[in-house]
Amino acid sequence: MKNILTIFIAIFVVSAVHSQPLKGDRINTQAGDLTIHPIIHGTFALEWNGIIIYNDPYGGAEKFEEIPDADLILITDIHGDHLDLKTLDALNTTKAIFIVPQAVADKMPESYKDQLILLVNGEESEVKDIKIEAVPMYNLPEEEDSRHTKGRGNGYILTIGGKRIYISGDTEDIPEMRMLKDIDVAFVCMNLPYTMDVEQAASAVLEFKPKVVYPFHYRGKDGLADVDLFKSLVSKDPSIEVCLRDWY
């Protein structure tokens, strides 16, 4: 009887933990709050109306211990800090739908194939009332041997309750990013030599003018990028809110 009671309590505690709302920043939408939970590097979770979204799950399953299992998983690129199969295999992804580019799908084990929706740049899909658009992410100049060639990976724009959320993926200061319109929240990378520097990122943000921007993915070969400088540059436009969070 004591053992049965112990098991029951353990199950109750686990269930209670996973039923708690996600901690993080809250963005009001037309259909309930969207919660943003930074995790590490280019990895974060979103919660909206009980739907859990992971972006590029990376860093080990222990990073997700207090986060409910994903309903939707976005993967932007084939590099190990985006497509981290060790982390994916350790997570419970049985109910998740994956949004991936073809290059990522080609590297995923057969066990995931039935859960994949493939998008190329310019295509879109809808999952659980969330519109997902795949947008370009690549290095400049456009060369065959660049770290991120055009068309291989996806940035994403999510429309959630009327709010448009931009996820840059690994990109440089490309024209397609500068031409974005009506972005409510942007996640923008800035790490050399893989993506772009702080000044490029700030210049692009000042042009496409998201209402809120999160600098993320800012660990490079020479350590962490100067996100305080990024904030000071972007803050020249007081209409843009810069959110600095602890990603490392």
N, C-alpha and C positions, 0 to 999 in steps of 0.2 A: 504493500500500500504506500509506504514511504517513497519507494522508487517511482511509482506511478505519479504521485503528487509532485515529485521533483521534476519529472519529465513535463508534466502539465505546466508547471510554473515556468520552465525554460521556454516552452513553446509560446506561452502567453507573453513573456518578455520580448522574445524575438518578434512576434507579431506586433506588439505595441511599438517597438522601435521602428519597424518598417511602415507603420501606419501614420507616423508623425509627419507633418508637413516638412518639406525640404527647407533647410536654413539657407539664407542668402538675401540678396537684394530683390526687392519686389517692384515689378513694373505693372501698372494698371492697364488692363486691356478691356475691350468691349465685352468680354465674356470671362471675367475672372482674372485674378492676379497671375502674372508670370513670375516665377522665382528663378533667379540666376545664382548658381552655386559654383564658384571657381574651384578647381581641384588641383591641377598642376600643369604648367607649361601651356600646351594648347588644348587641354582637357577641361571640360566643364559639364555640369548637368543643368538641365532646365526642368521645371515642373509647371504644368498648366492643366487645371481641371483634372488632376489625378493622373495625367499622362507624364511619364518620365522620359526625357531625351538625354542621351549621352553624345557629346561631341568628341571624337577621337579618343576613346578610352585607352589610357596609357598609365604606366607606373605601378602596376600591381593591383590585385583585387582588394588589398587592404585599404586603398584609397577610397573605396566605394562602400566600406562597411556600414556607414550610416546613411546610405543612399538607397532608396528602393530600386528593384530591378528595372531595367530599361524596357520601355515599349518601342522606342525608336532610337536607332544608333546611326549617327552620321560619321562617315570616314572620308577624309579629304584626299589622302595620298598614300603611296606605298611605303614611305619611309617609316622606320621603326617607332618614331614618336607619334605616329598617326595610326598606322596599322600595326598594332601590338598584339600579335596572336597569343602570346603567353598570358597577357591580361584578359583577353577575350575568352580564352579557354577556361580561365579560373572564375569568371563571372557566370551568373545564371542568365543566359541570353535566350532561353528557350521561347519566350513570348515576344522577342524583339524582331522588328523589321529593320533591316539594314539598308541605308541609302549609300551607294558606292559608285565610283567610276569604274570603267571596265578594267583598268590596270589593277585596281584593288581586288576586284572579283577574281581575276586570273590567279591571284596569290592566296586566296582563301581556300581552306580545306573544303572537300565535298560536303561535309556535314552542315555547312552554312548555306549551301547553294539555294535551297528552297526558301530562304528568308531574305534574299537579296532583291532589291529594286535597283536596276542599273540606270544611271543618268549620265549623259554627256553634257558638256557646256551648252547652255541654251535650252535644255529640256527641263520639264517640271513634272511633279507628281503631287498627289495629295494623300496623306495618311492621317486618320483620326482628326479630321477637320483642320489639319495643318498643311498649308501649301509649301512645297519645297522646290526651290529653283536652283539648278546647278549653274554656277557662273565661273568664268575663267579665273585661274590662279597660275602664274608662271613667272619665270625670271626674264630679265632683260639684259642684253639683247637676246632676241629669240634665236637660239642656236641648238643644234641637235645634241650637243654634249652638256647643256646647262643642267643644273641640279633639278630644276623643275621645268619641263618642257610644256609648251602650251597644249592643252587638251588632255594631258595625262591625269591631272588631278582636278578636283572640284572645290571652289568656294561654294557657299550656300547662302541663299536668302530664304528665311522662314517667315511666313505670314501666320501669326498666331493671334487670334482675337482682334484682328485689324492692325496689329503692330508688325512692322517689318524688321527682322533681325538679320544682320549681315555677319557672316563668318568668313574671314578672309582666306583661310587656308594659308599655305606657304606661297606668298606672292611678293613680287616687287611692286613698285609704284606704277601700275599698268593703267592704260587709258580706261579700260572697262571699270576699274574701281573709281576713278575720278568722275565717271559719268553716272554713278549711282544716284538715284533719286528717292526721296521720301523714306530714308532709313531712320528708324527710331532708336535702335541699339546696334552698335558695331563692335565686333571683336577684331582687332587689327594687330597683325604680327610685326615684329621689328627685331630681327637678329641677324647679324652678319656672321659669315658670308652667305647665309642660306636664303635670306629674304631681302629686307631693305633696312636702311638705317633710320634713326629716330627722325631726322629732318625730312626724309622722304615721306615717312608715314604721317608726320604732322601736316606736311604740305597737302597730301592727298585728302586727309580728313578735313582740313580747312576748305577744300574744294567741294567735297560731296556732302558735308555738313550733317552728319548724323546728330540726333538730339542727345544721345549718350554714347560714349566710346570707352571701351575697355582695352587698354594695351595689354596684350598677352603674347605668349610664345616669344619672350624676349631674352632667352638664354642662348648665347652664341659661343663661338670659340674663345672669345676674350672675356667671358663672364656675362653678366647681366647688362642689358642696355639701360641707358639713363632715362627711365620713365618719368622722372621728375622734370627733366628737360622737355620731354614730349608734352607733359601737361602744361608747362609754361608757354610753349609755342602754340598749342591748340587753344589755350585760354585767352588768346588775343581775340577770339570770337566768343563772347560771353554766352551765346546761345547754345554752345556745345558743352555738355557736362562730361568731364574726364573722371572716370572711376579707377583709381589705383587700388588693386587688391593684392593679397599675398599669394602669389602663384608658386613660390619656391620656398 
